[in-house]
Amino acid sequence: MIWIRVLRGHFTPERHFAFEAVAWYWHFVDVVWLCL
């Protein structure tokens, strides 16, 4: 889903919060799995 939005030019250097939020979310999920 994110890749499609990237290809369509939705994200710019100024407008990339959704992309960054998804990256932080998955990093958080990875850390939780490592702790389990």
Phi, psi and omega per residue, in radians:
M1 nan -0.841 3.128
I2 -1.102 -0.715 -3.113
W3 -1.046 -0.702 3.114
I4 -1.092 -0.743 3.126
R5 -1.151 -0.615 3.089
V6 -1.131 -0.798 -3.130
L7 -1.101 -0.554 3.140
R8 -1.433 -0.021 3.096
G9 1.409 0.355 -3.116
H10 -1.163 -0.624 -3.083
F11 -1.693 2.374 3.057
T12 -2.200 2.966 3.096
P13 -1.007 -0.483 3.119
E14 -1.556 -0.443 -3.036
R15 -2.108 1.463 -3.112
H16 -2.485 0.404 -3.079
F17 -1.050 -0.771 -3.101
A18 -1.070 -0.734 3.122
F19 -1.094 -0.787 -3.136
E20 -1.170 -0.677 3.132
A21 -1.111 -0.725 3.109
V22 -1.120 -0.719 3.121
A23 -1.087 -0.795 3.119
W24 -1.116 -0.684 3.132
Y25 -1.054 -0.835 -3.104
W26 -1.214 -0.544 3.030
H27 -1.127 -0.712 3.097
F28 -1.080 -0.790 3.121
V29 -1.061 -0.720 3.100
D30 -1.049 -0.768 -3.136
V31 -1.134 -0.719 3.115
V32 -1.066 -0.777 3.131
W33 -1.106 -0.658 3.111
L34 -1.139 -0.621 3.132
C35 -1.270 -0.488 3.136
L36 -1.330 nan nan
